[in-house]
Amino acid sequence: MLLLQTAILALLLTRLTADLGSRKGLTDQPAGRKQHLYPVPLTGGIAIFATILYGTLVAGIEAYNYPLF
């Protein structure tokens, strides 16, 4: 059930942040060696981060419970 919730949340947030990025002008413009033909919103990472954060909080995973060294 959590997988379905996070998948739906990712789809919705990606669409919302892409629209917001386009309206606010937060886009990467095609030029030079870039492969895209039209402006691409740069705000998709916000949606991915928010979805991962939601999934870890709901699943009860503690991020700082594991030592780095």
C-alpha positions in Angstrom: 0.0 0.0 0.0 2.9 2.4 0.8 4.4 1.7 -2.6 1.2 2.7 -4.3 0.8 5.8 -2.2 4.4 7.0 -2.9 4.0 6.2 -6.7 0.8 8.3 -6.9 2.4 11.1 -4.8 5.5 11.1 -7.1 3.3 11.4 -10.2 1.2 14.2 -8.7 4.1 16.2 -7.3 6.2 15.8 -10.4 3.4 17.3 -12.5 2.8 20.1 -10.0 6.4 21.1 -9.6 6.9 20.9 -13.4 4.0 23.3 -13.9 5.3 25.6 -11.2 8.8 25.6 -12.7 7.5 26.4 -16.1 5.3 29.3 -14.8 8.1 30.8 -12.7 10.7 30.4 -15.4 12.8 27.8 -13.7 13.7 26.0 -16.9 16.8 24.8 -18.7 16.9 26.4 -22.2 18.0 24.4 -25.2 21.3 25.6 -26.5 24.6 24.3 -27.8 25.3 20.7 -26.9 22.0 20.1 -25.0 19.7 17.4 -26.4 16.3 18.8 -25.6 14.4 20.9 -28.1 12.2 22.9 -25.7 12.6 24.3 -22.2 12.7 21.7 -19.5 11.6 22.5 -15.9 14.4 22.2 -13.3 12.0 21.5 -10.3 11.6 17.8 -10.7 14.1 17.0 -7.9 11.8 18.7 -5.4 9.1 16.2 -6.1 11.5 13.3 -5.9 12.9 14.5 -2.6 9.4 15.1 -1.1 8.3 11.6 -2.2 11.3 9.9 -0.7 10.9 11.9 2.5 7.2 10.9 2.7 8.0 7.3 2.1 10.7 7.1 4.8 8.6 9.0 7.4 5.5 6.8 6.8 7.6 3.6 6.8 9.3 4.7 10.1 12.8 4.5 8.7 15.2 6.6 10.9 17.8 8.2 8.7 20.4 8.8 11.4 20.2 5.4 13.1 23.1 4.0 11.0 26.7 5.1 11.7 28.7 6.4 8.7 32.0 5.0 9.9 
